[in-house]
Amino acid sequence: MSNAPASAPDKAAVKAYLLDLQDRICRALTDEDGGPGFIEDNWTRVEGGGGRTRVLADGNVIEKGGVNFSHVQGAQMPASATAHRPELAGRAFEAMGVSLVIHPKNPYVPTSHANVRFFIAEKEGADPVWWFGGGYDLTPYYGNEADVIHWHNTAKNACAEFGEDVYPRYKKWCDEYFYLKHRNESRGVGGLFFDDLNEQGFEKTFAFLRAVGDSFIPAYQPILAARKNTAYGERERQFQLYRRGRYVEFNLVYDRGTLFGLQTAGRTESILMSLPPLVRWEYNFHPEAGSAEAELYEKFLPHRDWLK
């Protein structure tokens, strides 16, 4: 990442987009769930800023879903944000974004995560340093090739006008980022991940962020609609709860957003809204050979090009 090019960032425009994106995603998910929808919790942060957390709990289709907007300020960048950019230490910062995680009831519906965010670090007498980050990824419990292809096609189409190399580059970054090193396995089937993005200037980079954010519902809602009424039993439910443990492990050990929120004295309830309501761990579990559970490990979790 280089210092920001000439085009100055428009923080107000980014915030307006993020608030609207949160509204649109919540409406679409409420329609698909068919229940009363999200409850809203507005909060403020002593050190500066605040946000609005929206949570859907025990819905018809969504067991727990959170769609959070936050806009926080601070006098000093946290360690999680300066680890690879030590020259930013000591700068004041603003961070804003929308982050969501959807944990469905039905084990045949994948869990999904998305995040789009903007950071700006400022210091008197120096040019501001800003960047965008984000992406989305899919975490199935029972793999469905058509769903994964649709997911990646939607991601590729969102990237198309920004260059042929954009989707493969950010798909690879997603595969590498959402990887549990201590398990030697992927969290799911990937999607897009990008960070520290500013080289193309504010307007073009903001346009890319909007393309990614706007493509989440077209990527996820058709999968949710197609699988939400699939019959399942206790075996599938127990495997879903077991695999949710991987989600918890990643978020608490590796996730940059979680670490950033905790290190900036963020609101813990909002930061940890991504965790599923029920989860289990089983010692030394191995799926039965030839089973649908084994297929997840053998066919879906290894990195692959889903569009070939």
Residue pairs with C-beta under 8 A, 6 or more apart in sequence:
1 85
1 131
1 196
1 197
1 198
1 199
2 198
2 199
3 127
3 129
4 127
4 128
4 129
4 130
4 198
4 202
5 198
5 199
5 200
5 201
5 202
6 201
7 201
7 202
7 203
8 202
9 118
9 120
9 128
9 130
9 202
10 202
10 206
11 94
11 96
11 118
11 120
13 206
14 96
14 118
14 206
15 71
15 96
17 206
17 209
17 210
17 213
18 69
18 96
18 97
18 98
18 116
18 118
18 213
19 69
21 98
21 116
21 213
21 214
22 52
22 54
22 67
22 68
22 69
22 98
24 217
25 67
25 98
25 100
25 114
25 216
25 217
26 37
26 38
26 54
26 67
28 217
28 221
29 38
29 56
29 62
29 65
29 67
29 102
29 217
29 221
29 224
30 37
30 38
30 56
32 61
32 221
32 224
32 225
32 228
33 56
33 59
33 60
33 61
33 62
33 65
34 59
34 60
34 61
35 56
35 59
35 60
35 61
36 59
37 56
37 59
38 54
38 55
38 56
38 65
38 67
39 54
39 55
39 56
39 57
40 52
40 53
40 54
41 52
41 53
41 54
41 55
41 269
41 270
42 50
42 51
42 52
42 53
43 50
43 51
43 52
43 53
43 267
43 270
44 50
45 51
45 72
45 265
45 266
45 267
46 265
47 72
47 73
47 74
47 75
47 264
47 265
48 72
48 73
48 74
49 70
49 71
49 72
49 73
49 94
50 70
50 71
50 72
51 68
51 69
51 70
51 71
51 72
51 267
51 270
52 68
52 69
53 66
53 68
53 69
53 267
53 269
53 270
53 273
54 66
54 67
54 68
55 64
55 65
55 66
55 273
56 62
56 64
56 65
56 66
57 63
57 64
57 277
58 64
59 65
59 105
61 104
61 105
61 106
61 109
61 224
61 228
62 102
62 103
62 104
62 105
63 103
63 104
63 105
63 276
63 277
63 278
64 103
64 276
64 277
65 100
65 101
65 102
65 103
66 99
66 100
66 101
66 270
66 273
66 274
67 98
67 99
67 100
68 98
68 99
68 100
68 270
68 273
69 96
69 97
69 98
70 95
70 96
70 97
70 99
70 266
70 267
70 270
71 94
71 95
71 96
72 94
72 95
72 96
72 264
72 266
73 92
73 93
73 94
73 95
74 92
74 93
74 264
75 92
76 89
76 90
76 91
76 92
76 93
77 88
77 89
77 90
77 91
77 93
77 121
78 260
78 263
78 264
79 263
80 256
80 259
80 260
80 263
81 88
81 93
81 119
81 121
81 260
82 88
82 89
85 196
88 121
88 129
90 123
91 121
91 122
91 123
91 129
92 121
92 122
92 123
93 119
93 120
93 121
93 122
94 119
94 120
94 122
95 117
95 118
95 119
95 260
95 264
96 117
96 118
97 115
97 116
97 117
97 118
97 134
97 257
98 114
98 115
98 116
98 117
98 213
99 114
99 115
99 117
99 257
99 274
100 112
100 113
100 114
100 115
100 216
101 111
101 112
101 113
101 273
101 274
102 111
102 112
102 113
102 220
102 224
103 111
103 244
103 276
103 277
104 110
104 111
104 224
104 228
106 227
106 228
106 229
106 230
106 232
107 141
107 142
107 232
107 236
107 237
107 239
107 240
108 141
108 142
108 144
108 227
108 230
108 232
108 236
109 223
109 224
109 227
109 228
109 230
110 138
110 139
110 140
110 141
110 147
110 188
110 189
110 223
110 227
111 138
111 139
111 140
111 141
111 188
111 244
111 247
111 276
112 136
112 137
112 138
112 139
112 220
113 136
113 137
113 139
113 274
114 134
114 135
114 136
114 213
114 216
114 220
115 133
115 134
115 135
115 136
115 257
116 132
116 133
116 134
116 209
116 212
116 213
117 132
117 133
117 134
117 257
118 130
118 131
118 132
118 209
119 130
119 131
119 132
119 133
120 128
120 129
120 130
121 128
121 129
121 130
122 128
122 129
130 198
130 202
131 195
131 196
131 197
131 198
132 194
132 197
132 198
132 205
132 206
132 208
132 209
133 194
133 195
133 196
133 197
134 192
134 193
134 194
134 195
134 209
134 212
134 213
135 170
135 173
135 174
135 191
135 192
135 193
135 194
135 212
136 155
136 191
136 192
136 212
136 216
136 219
136 220
137 174
137 178
137 187
137 188
137 189
137 190
137 191
137 192
137 193
138 147
138 148
138 151
138 188
138 189
138 190
138 191
138 220
138 223
139 187
139 188
139 189
139 243
139 246
139 247
140 147
140 148
140 188
140 189
140 296
140 300
141 236
141 239
141 240
141 243
141 296
142 236
142 239
142 292
142 293
142 295
142 296
143 189
143 295
143 296
143 299
143 300
144 223
144 227
145 306
147 223
147 226
147 227
148 189
148 300
148 306
149 306
149 307
150 219
150 222
150 223
151 189
151 191
151 219
151 220
151 223
151 306
152 171
152 190
152 191
152 306
152 307
153 307
154 215
154 218
154 219
155 167
155 171
155 191
155 192
155 215
155 219
156 167
156 171
156 307
157 215
158 192
158 211
158 212
158 214
158 215
159 166
159 167
159 170
159 192
159 208
159 211
159 212
160 166
160 167
161 211
162 204
162 207
162 208
162 211
166 208
167 192
170 192
170 193
170 194
171 190
171 191
171 192
173 192
173 193
173 194
174 190
174 191
174 192
174 193
175 186
175 190
175 303
177 193
178 186
178 187
178 188
178 190
178 193
178 250
179 185
179 186
179 187
180 186
180 187
180 246
180 249
180 250
180 253
180 254
182 249
182 253
183 246
183 249
185 246
185 297
185 301
186 301
186 302
186 303
187 246
187 247
187 250
188 300
188 301
189 300
189 301
189 306
190 303
191 219
192 212
195 256
197 205
197 208
198 205
199 205
200 208
238 280
239 287
239 293
241 278
241 279
241 280
242 280
242 281
242 282
242 285
243 296
244 276
244 278
244 279
244 280
245 279
245 280
245 281
247 274
247 275
247 276
247 279
248 275
248 276
248 279
251 258
251 272
251 274
251 275
252 258
255 274
257 271
258 271
258 272
258 274
260 266
261 267
261 268
261 270
261 271
262 268
262 271
287 293
287 294
287 296
287 297
288 294
